[in-house]
Amino acid sequence: MEGERTMSLAAERQERILAAVRKHGMVRLSDLVRQLGVTAVTVRRDVTLLADRGLVQRVHGGIALPNRAQAAPQAREGMPGAYGPMATRALVGMVVPSVEYYWPPVIQGAQTAVAAAEGRLVMRASRWDDPAEDRRQINSLLERGVQALLVAPTTSGDGALELLRWLGSLTVPVVLVERRPPEELATLALDGAMTAHALGAGLAVRHLVTLGHQRVALITTRQSPTSKALRSGWRDAVRTLDLPSHEGLDLEVPSYGSAGWAETYSGVLRSTRDLGVRAMLVHSDREAIGLIEQGRELGIGVPDDLAIVTYDDEIGAASDPPLTAVRPQKHRLGRLAAELALAKIADVGGEWPVHRVELWPNVVVRESCGALPIPEAP
């Protein structure tokens, strides 16, 4: 009975909060504390539940009806873009988890779009899976006076949900890059530009199936957002194509060059060979090259004995043999993310719908899969 009464009180408070927002359009959290006669912690808890359900939108210091948040300062507009007129001479901030792997072409794409609009891109590097560092770097850019943000935040683990909620409350436009809110925040109204990584894994499996392979091992190095998406796409393709059992073929290995990598790669090659598996999807290029090296030591040739498709294609063409690859369109992705941000800056006062732009990766056929390579355009 006590639990039911507590739930009833919470529901009553949340209904009063909704009524206040409907009446005034925007309500400060401090006003809700006073009106409801409860602690700030209780109000924040109720507001979080309402925001996660998509019933209110968090703004700085308060809440508003969804899509009624205060608009960011307007920059001069006039440059046409795919998503409407784009602001020019804007200061755009970008936070990425790395500047060494995957992200440089994404950053370059964003820089290209912002520079074309006579603006400036300022970038900060965070760390993988560190929401506190993400928030610190984003705050640094807000203090710098940016008019929009391109962010690749942590989306799982402790602190990630609160980070995303906070991003949803900011008054400047925020575009997620290569990130999608988790199911708990399905109604979080943030724009996004991302690669269809799961679909890319499916394209790789289908390509290998057309070459006669019925079992395709998946080799990944870490539980990154990309690895998770590839695993999902690989499993979906195996199920959809009604392939034989792939149990035991989802394998995680250390990064190429790290301690124990050679022994582990050799063990993977031996075990898959014993299982009759003659095809692999590998994330990413360095690990695929490491598998080729260890294969030579074991007398397993690529592509004669083993077909390999890599995911990323940063250095795949330089491998021996050249690697067939699934290639995300990183430069284009960065450009589109920036164009989204610039268009949203210019849309002050408009009815901007949430945009989630998803780009398909390309399959680049080279020698490592055993198919005839397709010449690439210069």
PELINPE-V385948 format. One record per pair of residues at least 24 apart in sequence whose ideal C-beta (glycine too) atoms are under 7 Angstrom apart, sorted by the first residue. I is the first residue (numbers start at 1). J is the second residue. D is the distance in Angstrom with one decimal. If there is no record, write none. Layout:
# PELINPE-V385948
i: (I | I)
j: (J | J)
d: (D | D)
This chain:
# PELINPE-V385948
i: (10 | 13 | 13 | 14 | 14 | 14 | 17 | 17 | 17 | 18 | 18 | 21 | 21 | 21 | 21 | 25 | 25 | 25 | 26 | 26 | 26 | 27 | 27 | 28 | 28 | 29 | 29 | 48 | 51 | 52 | 52 | 53 | 54 | 57 | 57 | 58 | 58 | 58 | 59 | 59 | 60 | 60 | 66 | 67 | 69 | 70 | 71 | 71 | 72 | 72 | 72 | 72 | 72 | 72 | 73 | 74 | 74 | 75 | 75 | 75 | 77 | 79 | 81 | 81 | 81 | 82 | 83 | 83 | 83 | 83 | 84 | 84 | 84 | 85 | 85 | 86 | 86 | 86 | 86 | 86 | 87 | 87 | 87 | 87 | 88 | 88 | 88 | 89 | 89 | 90 | 90 | 90 | 90 | 90 | 90 | 91 | 91 | 91 | 91 | 91 | 91 | 92 | 92 | 92 | 92 | 92 | 92 | 92 | 92 | 93 | 93 | 93 | 93 | 93 | 94 | 94 | 94 | 95 | 95 | 95 | 95 | 95 | 95 | 95 | 95 | 96 | 96 | 96 | 96 | 97 | 97 | 97 | 97 | 98 | 98 | 99 | 102 | 102 | 105 | 105 | 105 | 106 | 106 | 106 | 106 | 107 | 108 | 108 | 109 | 109 | 109 | 109 | 109 | 109 | 110 | 110 | 110 | 110 | 110 | 112 | 113 | 113 | 113 | 114 | 117 | 122 | 129 | 129 | 130 | 131 | 131 | 131 | 132 | 134 | 135 | 135 | 146 | 147 | 147 | 148 | 148 | 148 | 148 | 148 | 149 | 150 | 150 | 150 | 150 | 150 | 151 | 151 | 152 | 152 | 152 | 153 | 155 | 155 | 155 | 155 | 156 | 161 | 164 | 173 | 173 | 173 | 175 | 175 | 175 | 177 | 178 | 179 | 189 | 191 | 191 | 191 | 191 | 192 | 193 | 193 | 193 | 193 | 193 | 194 | 195 | 195 | 195 | 195 | 196 | 196 | 196 | 196 | 197 | 197 | 197 | 197 | 198 | 198 | 198 | 198 | 198 | 199 | 199 | 200 | 200 | 200 | 200 | 200 | 201 | 201 | 201 | 201 | 201 | 202 | 202 | 202 | 203 | 203 | 204 | 204 | 204 | 204 | 204 | 205 | 205 | 205 | 205 | 206 | 207 | 207 | 207 | 208 | 208 | 208 | 208 | 209 | 211 | 211 | 211 | 211 | 213 | 213 | 213 | 214 | 214 | 215 | 215 | 215 | 215 | 215 | 216 | 216 | 216 | 217 | 217 | 217 | 217 | 217 | 218 | 218 | 218 | 218 | 219 | 219 | 219 | 219 | 219 | 219 | 219 | 220 | 220 | 221 | 221 | 221 | 221 | 221 | 221 | 226 | 227 | 230 | 230 | 234 | 249 | 253 | 256 | 256 | 256 | 256 | 261 | 262 | 265 | 265 | 265 | 266 | 266 | 266 | 269 | 269 | 269 | 269 | 270 | 273 | 278 | 278 | 278 | 279 | 280 | 280 | 281 | 281 | 282 | 282 | 282 | 283 | 283 | 284 | 284 | 284 | 285 | 285 | 285 | 285 | 285 | 285 | 285 | 288 | 289 | 292 | 302 | 303 | 303 | 303 | 303 | 307 | 307 | 307 | 308 | 308 | 309 | 313 | 316 | 317 | 319 | 321 | 321 | 322 | 322 | 322 | 323 | 323 | 324 | 324 | 324 | 324 | 324 | 325 | 326 | 326 | 327 | 327 | 327 | 328 | 329 | 329 | 332 | 333)
j: (46 | 38 | 46 | 46 | 49 | 50 | 46 | 47 | 50 | 50 | 55 | 56 | 63 | 64 | 65 | 64 | 65 | 68 | 59 | 62 | 64 | 62 | 63 | 61 | 62 | 61 | 62 | 165 | 165 | 184 | 185 | 187 | 187 | 168 | 189 | 165 | 168 | 169 | 169 | 171 | 169 | 171 | 189 | 189 | 171 | 171 | 348 | 349 | 147 | 171 | 172 | 173 | 345 | 348 | 147 | 345 | 348 | 147 | 345 | 346 | 346 | 117 | 339 | 342 | 343 | 339 | 339 | 340 | 343 | 355 | 343 | 346 | 347 | 343 | 346 | 117 | 339 | 342 | 343 | 346 | 117 | 342 | 345 | 346 | 117 | 118 | 119 | 118 | 119 | 117 | 119 | 147 | 148 | 342 | 345 | 119 | 120 | 122 | 145 | 146 | 147 | 119 | 121 | 146 | 147 | 148 | 150 | 338 | 341 | 122 | 141 | 144 | 146 | 149 | 121 | 123 | 150 | 124 | 126 | 134 | 137 | 138 | 141 | 151 | 152 | 123 | 125 | 126 | 152 | 126 | 127 | 128 | 152 | 125 | 128 | 125 | 312 | 330 | 330 | 331 | 334 | 177 | 330 | 333 | 334 | 334 | 331 | 334 | 330 | 331 | 332 | 333 | 334 | 335 | 150 | 334 | 335 | 337 | 338 | 335 | 335 | 338 | 339 | 338 | 342 | 146 | 154 | 157 | 154 | 159 | 160 | 163 | 159 | 163 | 163 | 166 | 172 | 172 | 345 | 172 | 173 | 341 | 344 | 345 | 174 | 175 | 177 | 337 | 338 | 341 | 176 | 177 | 177 | 178 | 179 | 179 | 179 | 181 | 182 | 225 | 182 | 185 | 188 | 341 | 344 | 345 | 337 | 340 | 341 | 337 | 225 | 225 | 354 | 340 | 344 | 354 | 355 | 356 | 333 | 336 | 337 | 340 | 357 | 358 | 328 | 333 | 359 | 361 | 358 | 359 | 360 | 361 | 226 | 229 | 230 | 233 | 229 | 230 | 232 | 233 | 236 | 233 | 360 | 233 | 311 | 326 | 328 | 361 | 230 | 233 | 234 | 237 | 281 | 233 | 236 | 237 | 326 | 363 | 281 | 309 | 311 | 326 | 363 | 234 | 237 | 238 | 281 | 237 | 309 | 363 | 369 | 279 | 307 | 309 | 369 | 241 | 307 | 369 | 370 | 371 | 278 | 279 | 307 | 243 | 244 | 243 | 244 | 246 | 249 | 277 | 279 | 280 | 281 | 249 | 251 | 272 | 277 | 280 | 249 | 250 | 251 | 281 | 251 | 253 | 268 | 280 | 282 | 283 | 287 | 252 | 283 | 252 | 253 | 254 | 255 | 283 | 287 | 283 | 283 | 283 | 311 | 281 | 277 | 287 | 286 | 287 | 289 | 290 | 290 | 294 | 290 | 291 | 294 | 294 | 297 | 298 | 294 | 295 | 298 | 300 | 298 | 300 | 305 | 306 | 307 | 307 | 306 | 308 | 309 | 311 | 308 | 310 | 311 | 311 | 312 | 310 | 311 | 312 | 310 | 312 | 313 | 314 | 315 | 316 | 323 | 323 | 319 | 319 | 368 | 367 | 368 | 369 | 370 | 368 | 369 | 370 | 368 | 369 | 369 | 364 | 366 | 366 | 368 | 367 | 368 | 366 | 367 | 368 | 366 | 368 | 364 | 365 | 366 | 368 | 369 | 364 | 361 | 363 | 361 | 362 | 364 | 361 | 359 | 361 | 359 | 359)
d: (6.6 | 6.9 | 5.4 | 5.1 | 6.8 | 5.8 | 6.0 | 6.9 | 6.5 | 6.9 | 6.4 | 5.7 | 6.0 | 6.7 | 5.7 | 6.3 | 6.3 | 6.0 | 6.6 | 5.8 | 4.2 | 5.5 | 5.9 | 5.6 | 4.1 | 6.4 | 5.5 | 6.6 | 6.3 | 6.4 | 6.0 | 6.8 | 2.9 | 6.9 | 6.5 | 6.2 | 6.0 | 3.5 | 5.5 | 6.4 | 6.3 | 5.9 | 6.5 | 6.6 | 6.4 | 5.0 | 4.3 | 6.6 | 5.8 | 5.7 | 4.4 | 5.9 | 6.2 | 7.0 | 6.2 | 6.9 | 4.5 | 5.9 | 5.4 | 7.0 | 3.8 | 5.2 | 5.0 | 6.6 | 5.3 | 6.2 | 6.2 | 5.8 | 4.0 | 6.6 | 4.8 | 6.9 | 6.3 | 6.9 | 5.0 | 5.5 | 6.3 | 3.9 | 5.1 | 5.8 | 6.9 | 4.9 | 3.9 | 4.2 | 4.8 | 4.8 | 6.5 | 5.0 | 5.6 | 6.8 | 4.2 | 4.9 | 6.6 | 6.1 | 5.6 | 6.6 | 5.5 | 6.7 | 6.1 | 5.1 | 5.5 | 6.0 | 5.2 | 6.1 | 6.8 | 5.0 | 6.7 | 6.3 | 5.8 | 5.5 | 3.4 | 6.8 | 3.6 | 5.0 | 6.0 | 4.6 | 4.3 | 5.0 | 5.4 | 6.3 | 4.9 | 5.6 | 6.9 | 4.9 | 6.8 | 6.9 | 6.2 | 6.9 | 5.2 | 5.4 | 6.4 | 4.8 | 5.8 | 6.9 | 6.9 | 5.0 | 7.0 | 7.0 | 4.0 | 4.6 | 7.0 | 6.6 | 4.8 | 5.8 | 4.0 | 6.1 | 5.9 | 6.5 | 6.7 | 3.9 | 6.1 | 6.3 | 2.8 | 4.0 | 5.8 | 3.9 | 6.6 | 6.0 | 4.2 | 5.6 | 4.5 | 3.7 | 5.1 | 5.2 | 5.5 | 6.7 | 5.3 | 6.1 | 6.4 | 3.8 | 5.2 | 4.1 | 6.4 | 5.9 | 5.8 | 6.8 | 6.6 | 6.0 | 5.4 | 5.6 | 4.3 | 3.9 | 6.7 | 5.4 | 4.8 | 5.2 | 5.3 | 5.1 | 6.4 | 6.0 | 6.1 | 6.6 | 4.8 | 5.4 | 5.5 | 6.1 | 5.4 | 6.8 | 5.8 | 6.8 | 6.6 | 6.5 | 6.1 | 5.4 | 3.9 | 5.9 | 5.0 | 5.0 | 4.9 | 4.9 | 7.0 | 6.7 | 5.2 | 5.4 | 6.7 | 5.9 | 4.7 | 4.8 | 5.7 | 5.0 | 3.9 | 6.2 | 4.6 | 5.6 | 4.4 | 6.2 | 5.4 | 5.9 | 5.0 | 6.7 | 5.2 | 6.9 | 5.4 | 3.6 | 5.8 | 6.7 | 4.6 | 7.0 | 4.8 | 3.2 | 6.8 | 6.0 | 6.1 | 6.6 | 6.6 | 4.5 | 6.9 | 4.0 | 4.3 | 3.2 | 4.6 | 6.7 | 6.4 | 4.6 | 6.2 | 4.1 | 6.1 | 5.3 | 4.7 | 4.5 | 6.9 | 5.1 | 6.9 | 6.2 | 3.9 | 6.8 | 6.6 | 6.4 | 6.6 | 5.7 | 6.9 | 4.5 | 6.0 | 6.4 | 6.6 | 6.0 | 6.5 | 6.4 | 5.9 | 5.8 | 6.2 | 3.9 | 6.4 | 5.6 | 5.7 | 6.8 | 6.0 | 6.3 | 6.6 | 4.9 | 4.6 | 6.7 | 5.8 | 4.3 | 6.2 | 5.2 | 5.2 | 4.7 | 6.4 | 5.1 | 6.9 | 5.3 | 5.4 | 6.0 | 6.7 | 5.7 | 4.4 | 6.9 | 6.3 | 5.5 | 4.7 | 6.9 | 6.0 | 6.9 | 5.1 | 6.6 | 5.7 | 6.7 | 5.9 | 5.6 | 6.2 | 6.4 | 6.4 | 6.5 | 4.1 | 5.0 | 6.8 | 3.9 | 6.3 | 6.1 | 5.4 | 5.5 | 4.3 | 4.9 | 6.9 | 6.2 | 5.9 | 5.7 | 5.7 | 5.6 | 6.9 | 6.5 | 6.8 | 5.7 | 6.3 | 4.4 | 6.7 | 5.1 | 5.2 | 6.6 | 6.0 | 5.1 | 6.9 | 4.5 | 7.0 | 6.3 | 5.8 | 4.1 | 5.0 | 5.4 | 6.7 | 5.3 | 5.0 | 5.0 | 6.4 | 5.6 | 5.2 | 6.7 | 5.4 | 6.4 | 5.5 | 5.9 | 3.8 | 6.9 | 4.6 | 5.0 | 4.6 | 6.7 | 5.6 | 6.0 | 7.0 | 6.9 | 6.9 | 3.9 | 5.2 | 3.9 | 5.2 | 6.6 | 5.8 | 4.6 | 6.7 | 5.3 | 4.8 | 5.0 | 4.0 | 4.9 | 5.0 | 5.6 | 5.6 | 4.9 | 5.4 | 4.5 | 5.0 | 6.6 | 6.5 | 5.7)
